[in-house]
Amino acid sequence: MSGWEQMLTDYLFIPHRLRELMARRYCPLLEGTVLDVGCGLSQYRSMLPSSARYIGMDITPNSQTAIVASALHLPFGDSSIDSILCSEVLEHLPEPSDAIAEMQRVLRRGGRVYLTTPQSWGLHYEPHDYFRYTKYGLRYLFEKHGFQIEEVRQIGGLFSYFSVRCLELLVANPVMSLLAAIGVRRGRYRAAALAALPLNVVLYPFCRLVDRFDRTNAYGWAVLARKTLPG
């Protein structure tokens, strides 16, 4: 989907686009058998190498879920997976250290993990919303469990976070609430996206520019780590 098509259907275009651009950078580095932990609708599957063997796993079943399981108890043998993709899952786990330990267990030695998680975001998927992470906390968790950090890259900053939260609270939520109140059940998300379209058109390039100068108020972080210890 092009940026314009995405903007027409997604009022949360800015954070979703920022994560997509990061995935385009790192997903091609994942190879072999790739386990997508918390796969959702497998939106990043197409960015993996064509030779990758994809396994979608989520705690909630859907059409893209091959395996229904928790990230805290991966149903795979030791050293049986070549690469792991995990996007926006860690904040929803009550024991994140256990999840990283499970990733280390099932990965072969030298296998990679690509993971993203927020540093700043509102409550979501309540009540299962437990943590927010800095780059230092992520480095600690991965190195504690035998990973070597290859890269930690900032996703967005104060301006993208502030813009999206204001857009959501002042435009998208009122539109969807109004449509719900008058009995419109279908198309509310798309209507909110269309209402937010003019602001997204202006705010997205602005945020991409000014967020470069913000090194402390990240929207989130992307981590590429490699398993170095046996096990």
C-alpha positions in Angstrom: 0.0 0.0 0.0 1.4 3.4 -0.9 1.7 6.2 1.6 -1.3 8.1 0.1 -3.5 5.0 0.2 -2.5 4.3 3.8 -3.3 7.9 4.7 -6.8 7.7 3.3 -7.6 4.7 5.5 -5.6 5.1 8.7 -5.9 8.2 11.0 -2.9 6.8 12.9 -0.9 7.1 9.7 2.2 8.8 11.3 3.2 6.1 13.8 2.2 3.3 11.5 4.2 4.8 8.7 7.3 5.3 10.9 7.2 1.7 12.0 6.7 0.5 8.4 9.8 2.5 7.2 11.8 0.9 10.1 10.6 -2.6 9.1 11.7 -2.0 5.5 15.1 -1.3 6.8 15.5 -4.4 9.1 13.1 -7.1 8.0 15.3 -8.0 4.9 18.0 -8.9 7.4 15.9 -11.7 8.9 16.4 -15.0 7.2 15.6 -18.7 7.3 12.6 -19.7 9.5 11.2 -16.4 10.8 8.9 -16.4 13.8 6.6 -13.4 14.0 5.7 -13.1 17.7 2.5 -11.2 18.0 1.9 -11.2 14.2 -1.5 -9.5 14.1 -2.3 -9.3 10.4 1.3 -10.0 9.3 1.7 -6.5 7.9 5.5 -6.9 7.7 5.6 -10.4 6.1 6.1 -9.0 2.6 9.2 -7.2 3.7 11.0 -10.4 4.6 13.4 -12.1 2.1 11.5 -14.2 -0.5 13.4 -17.3 0.8 12.2 -16.8 4.4 9.9 -19.5 5.9 7.3 -17.4 7.8 5.5 -18.5 11.0 2.8 -16.2 12.3 2.1 -16.5 16.0 -0.3 -14.5 18.2 -2.2 -15.0 21.4 -5.4 -14.1 19.5 -6.3 -16.2 16.5 -7.0 -14.7 13.1 -6.5 -15.5 9.4 -2.8 -14.9 9.6 -2.1 -16.9 12.8 -0.5 -20.3 12.2 0.1 -20.8 15.9 -1.8 -19.5 18.9 0.5 -19.0 21.8 1.9 -16.5 24.3 5.3 -14.8 23.8 6.0 -15.9 27.4 5.9 -19.6 26.4 7.0 -20.2 22.8 6.0 -23.6 21.6 9.2 -24.4 19.8 12.3 -26.5 20.6 15.6 -25.1 21.6 17.6 -23.5 18.8 14.9 -24.3 16.2 14.2 -20.8 14.8 16.5 -18.7 12.7 15.1 -15.2 13.1 12.4 -13.5 15.2 10.2 -10.5 14.4 8.3 -8.9 17.3 6.6 -5.5 16.7 4.8 -3.6 19.5 4.3 -6.6 21.8 6.8 -6.2 24.7 4.8 -3.5 26.4 1.8 -5.9 26.7 3.7 -8.6 28.6 3.7 -8.7 32.4 7.1 -10.5 32.4 9.1 -9.0 29.5 12.3 -10.6 30.7 10.8 -14.0 30.4 9.8 -13.3 26.8 13.3 -12.2 25.9 14.6 -15.4 27.5 12.2 -17.5 25.5 13.4 -15.8 22.3 17.0 -16.6 23.2 16.0 -20.2 23.9 14.3 -20.9 20.6 16.8 -19.0 18.4 19.8 -20.7 16.9 23.1 -19.3 17.9 23.8 -16.3 15.6 20.1 -15.8 14.9 18.6 -12.3 14.9 15.7 -10.6 16.6 14.1 -7.4 15.2 11.8 -5.8 17.9 10.0 -2.5 18.3 8.3 -1.1 21.3 7.1 2.3 22.4 8.7 4.7 24.8 5.8 7.2 24.7 2.2 6.2 23.9 -1.2 6.3 25.6 -2.9 3.4 27.2 -4.1 0.8 24.7 -5.3 -2.9 24.8 -6.2 -2.3 28.4 -5.8 -3.7 30.9 -2.9 -5.6 29.3 -0.6 -2.5 28.9 2.2 -2.7 31.4 5.5 -1.0 30.4 7.2 1.7 28.3 10.9 1.3 27.3 14.0 3.4 26.9 16.9 2.3 24.7 18.8 1.6 27.9 16.2 -0.7 29.3 16.0 -2.6 26.0 19.7 -3.0 25.9 19.7 -4.3 29.4 17.0 -6.9 28.7 18.7 -8.2 25.6 22.2 -8.3 27.0 21.0 -9.9 30.2 19.8 -12.9 28.1 22.8 -13.4 25.9 22.1 -11.1 22.9 24.5 -8.7 21.3 22.9 -5.5 20.3 23.7 -4.7 16.7 21.6 -1.5 16.4 19.1 0.5 18.4 17.3 3.2 16.4 14.8 5.8 17.5 11.3 5.8 16.0 9.8 9.3 15.9 10.0 11.8 18.7 8.1 14.4 20.7 6.6 16.1 17.6 5.2 13.0 16.0 3.9 11.7 19.4 2.3 15.1 20.2 0.8 15.5 16.7 -0.8 12.1 16.7 -2.2 12.3 20.2 -3.8 15.7 19.4 -5.1 14.5 16.1 -6.6 11.4 17.8 -8.2 13.3 20.7 -9.5 16.3 18.7 -10.4 14.8 15.4 -10.6 11.0 15.1 -12.3 10.2 18.5 -15.0 12.9 18.1 -15.8 11.7 14.6 -16.1 8.1 15.6 -18.1 9.0 18.7 -20.5 11.1 16.6 -21.0 8.3 14.0 -21.6 5.8 16.8 -24.1 8.1 18.5 -26.2 8.3 15.3 -26.1 4.6 14.7 -23.4 4.3 12.0 -21.6 1.0 12.7 -19.5 0.5 9.6 -16.9 2.9 8.1 -16.2 4.9 11.3 -12.4 4.3 11.2 -12.3 5.3 7.5 -14.3 8.4 8.2 -11.9 9.4 11.0 -9.0 8.8 8.6 -10.6 11.1 6.0 -11.3 13.8 8.6 -7.7 13.6 9.7 -6.3 13.5 6.2 -5.5 17.3 5.8 -3.6 17.3 9.1 -1.7 14.1 8.3 -0.6 15.5 5.0 0.9 18.6 6.8 2.1 17.0 10.0 3.9 13.9 8.6 6.6 15.7 6.7 6.9 18.3 9.5 7.4 15.6 12.1 9.9 13.7 10.0 12.0 16.9 9.8 11.8 18.2 13.4 12.0 14.8 15.1 15.6 14.5 13.9 16.5 17.1 16.5 14.9 15.3 19.4 17.1 12.6 21.0 15.3 12.1 24.3 11.5 12.0 23.6 11.3 9.0 21.3 7.9 7.6 20.2 9.6 4.2 20.3 12.6 2.2 19.6 13.7 -0.5 17.1 16.3 -3.1 18.2 18.3 -5.5 16.1 20.0 -8.0 18.2 21.9 -11.3 17.6 22.0 -14.3 19.9 25.6 -14.9 21.0 25.3 -17.5 23.8 24.6 -21.1 23.2 21.4 -22.6 24.5 
